[in-house]
Amino acid sequence: MQNRYNKFTLLISNINKCIQKIKAKEMELLSLKGAYVNCILNLNNSNGLTLNELKNLCNEDKSAVSRTISSLENLGFISYSKNTTEKYNNLITLTQKGKEVAKIIEEKVNELFCKCSTDLNLSKRDDFYNSLELISLNLQQLSDNYGGKNER
Protein backbone atom coordinates (compact mmCIF):
# COMPACT_ATOMS: atom_id res chain seq x y z
CA MET A 1 0.00 0.00 0.00
CA GLN A 2 2.84 2.40 0.87
CA ASN A 3 4.41 1.84 -2.57
CA ARG A 4 1.08 2.67 -4.27
CA TYR A 5 0.75 5.83 -2.19
CA ASN A 6 4.30 6.93 -3.01
CA LYS A 7 3.89 6.21 -6.70
CA PHE A 8 0.53 8.01 -6.90
CA THR A 9 1.63 11.12 -4.99
CA LEU A 10 4.95 11.38 -6.82
CA LEU A 11 3.31 10.99 -10.23
CA ILE A 12 0.58 13.54 -9.49
CA SER A 13 3.15 15.96 -8.06
CA ASN A 14 5.42 15.52 -11.08
CA ILE A 15 2.54 16.07 -13.50
CA ASN A 16 1.59 19.26 -11.69
CA LYS A 17 5.19 20.55 -11.63
CA CYS A 18 5.61 19.84 -15.33
CA ILE A 19 2.37 21.61 -16.20
CA GLN A 20 3.33 24.64 -14.10
CA LYS A 21 6.77 24.79 -15.75
CA ILE A 22 5.33 24.50 -19.25
CA LYS A 23 2.66 27.14 -18.53
CA ALA A 24 5.29 29.53 -17.18
CA LYS A 25 7.63 29.05 -20.16
CA GLU A 26 4.89 29.23 -22.81
CA MET A 27 3.27 32.29 -21.25
CA GLU A 28 6.67 33.95 -20.93
CA LEU A 29 6.87 33.80 -24.74
CA LEU A 30 3.65 35.84 -24.80
CA SER A 31 4.90 38.16 -22.01
CA LEU A 32 2.22 36.76 -19.72
CA LYS A 33 2.17 34.75 -16.50
CA GLY A 34 1.34 31.05 -16.21
CA ALA A 35 -1.31 31.92 -13.62
CA TYR A 36 -3.36 33.57 -16.39
CA VAL A 37 -3.90 30.38 -18.39
CA ASN A 38 -6.81 28.83 -16.49
CA CYS A 39 -8.69 32.12 -16.16
CA ILE A 40 -8.31 32.94 -19.84
CA LEU A 41 -9.32 29.46 -20.99
CA ASN A 42 -12.35 29.29 -18.67
CA LEU A 43 -13.50 32.73 -19.78
CA ASN A 44 -13.01 31.76 -23.42
CA ASN A 45 -15.27 28.75 -22.95
CA SER A 46 -18.11 30.77 -21.43
CA ASN A 47 -20.41 33.68 -22.11
CA GLY A 48 -19.02 35.41 -19.05
CA LEU A 49 -18.34 34.36 -15.48
CA THR A 50 -18.50 36.02 -12.09
CA LEU A 51 -15.38 36.08 -9.96
CA ASN A 52 -16.84 33.36 -7.73
CA GLU A 53 -17.65 31.11 -10.72
CA LEU A 54 -14.16 31.63 -12.09
CA LYS A 55 -12.63 30.87 -8.68
CA ASN A 56 -14.51 27.56 -8.57
CA LEU A 57 -13.61 26.58 -12.14
CA CYS A 58 -9.93 27.40 -11.61
CA ASN A 59 -9.90 25.75 -8.17
CA GLU A 60 -8.03 28.73 -6.75
CA ASP A 61 -8.68 30.98 -3.79
CA LYS A 62 -10.64 34.16 -4.41
CA SER A 63 -7.70 36.49 -3.76
CA ALA A 64 -5.46 34.72 -6.31
CA VAL A 65 -8.17 34.87 -8.98
CA SER A 66 -8.92 38.47 -8.08
CA ARG A 67 -5.25 39.41 -8.58
CA THR A 68 -5.16 37.57 -11.91
CA ILE A 69 -8.36 39.26 -13.09
CA SER A 70 -7.01 42.65 -12.05
CA SER A 71 -3.85 42.03 -14.10
CA LEU A 72 -5.87 40.78 -17.08
CA GLU A 73 -8.06 43.89 -16.89
CA ASN A 74 -4.97 46.15 -16.84
CA LEU A 75 -3.65 44.30 -19.90
CA GLY A 76 -6.94 44.85 -21.73
CA PHE A 77 -7.82 41.13 -21.91
CA ILE A 78 -11.07 41.25 -19.93
CA SER A 79 -13.97 43.57 -19.27
CA TYR A 80 -16.81 43.63 -16.75
CA SER A 81 -20.51 43.85 -17.46
CA LYS A 82 -22.13 46.74 -15.66
CA ASN A 83 -25.16 44.83 -14.31
CA THR A 84 -24.48 45.81 -10.73
CA THR A 85 -22.32 48.21 -8.78
CA GLU A 86 -20.83 45.21 -6.93
CA LYS A 87 -17.77 44.39 -9.06
CA TYR A 88 -17.60 40.78 -7.83
CA ASN A 89 -21.12 40.03 -9.10
CA ASN A 90 -20.53 41.41 -12.58
CA LEU A 91 -19.84 39.06 -15.45
CA ILE A 92 -16.25 38.98 -16.61
CA THR A 93 -15.74 38.45 -20.34
CA LEU A 94 -12.77 38.40 -22.67
CA THR A 95 -12.19 41.40 -24.91
CA GLN A 96 -11.21 40.87 -28.53
CA LYS A 97 -7.58 41.08 -27.42
CA GLY A 98 -8.30 38.44 -24.77
CA LYS A 99 -9.98 36.18 -27.32
CA GLU A 100 -6.96 36.43 -29.60
CA VAL A 101 -4.56 35.37 -26.85
CA ALA A 102 -7.01 32.63 -25.74
CA LYS A 103 -6.88 31.17 -29.26
CA ILE A 104 -3.07 31.02 -29.09
CA ILE A 105 -3.19 29.42 -25.63
CA GLU A 106 -5.77 26.83 -26.73
CA GLU A 107 -3.61 25.89 -29.72
CA LYS A 108 -0.58 25.44 -27.45
CA VAL A 109 -2.59 23.39 -24.93
CA ASN A 110 -3.98 21.13 -27.67
CA GLU A 111 -0.51 20.63 -29.14
CA LEU A 112 1.01 19.78 -25.76
CA PHE A 113 -1.75 17.35 -24.81
CA CYS A 114 -1.44 15.60 -28.17
CA LYS A 115 2.29 15.21 -27.57
CA CYS A 116 1.96 13.94 -24.00
CA SER A 117 -0.69 11.35 -24.87
CA THR A 118 0.74 9.99 -28.12
CA ASP A 119 1.11 6.47 -26.68
CA LEU A 120 -2.49 6.33 -25.42
CA ASN A 121 -5.30 5.18 -27.65
CA LEU A 122 -8.70 6.82 -27.18
CA SER A 123 -9.99 4.02 -24.94
CA LYS A 124 -6.98 4.15 -22.61
CA ARG A 125 -7.18 7.93 -22.42
CA ASP A 126 -10.89 7.82 -21.57
CA ASP A 127 -10.25 5.16 -18.92
CA PHE A 128 -7.47 7.29 -17.45
CA TYR A 129 -9.62 10.43 -17.17
CA ASN A 130 -12.58 8.49 -15.79
CA SER A 131 -10.35 6.87 -13.17
CA LEU A 132 -8.67 10.15 -12.29
CA GLU A 133 -12.04 11.85 -11.93
CA LEU A 134 -13.29 9.10 -9.63
CA ILE A 135 -10.15 9.29 -7.49
CA SER A 136 -10.48 13.07 -7.32
CA LEU A 137 -14.14 12.88 -6.26
CA ASN A 138 -13.37 10.24 -3.63
CA LEU A 139 -10.46 12.24 -2.25
CA GLN A 140 -12.61 15.38 -2.19
CA GLN A 141 -15.28 13.58 -0.15
CA LEU A 142 -12.68 12.17 2.22
CA SER A 143 -11.01 15.55 2.71
CA ASP A 144 -14.39 17.25 3.24
CA ASN A 145 -15.06 14.83 6.11
CA TYR A 146 -12.03 16.22 7.94
CA GLY A 147 -13.72 19.62 8.17
CA GLY A 148 -10.43 21.41 8.59
CA LYS A 149 -9.67 19.59 11.85
CA ASN A 150 -6.64 17.47 12.54
CA GLU A 151 -8.58 14.23 12.87
CA ARG A 152 -6.84 10.89 12.76
KARA-V460326 format. One record per helix or strand of 2 or more residues. SS is the DSSP state (A for helix, B for strand). FROM is the first residue (numbers start at 0). LEN is the number of residues. If there is no record, write none. Layout:
ss=<SS;SS>
from=<FROM;FROM>
len=<LEN;LEN>
//
This chain:
ss=<A;A;A;A;B;A;B;A;A>
from=<1;35;50;61;77;86;91;95;121>
len=<28;9;8;13;3;3;3;21;25>
//
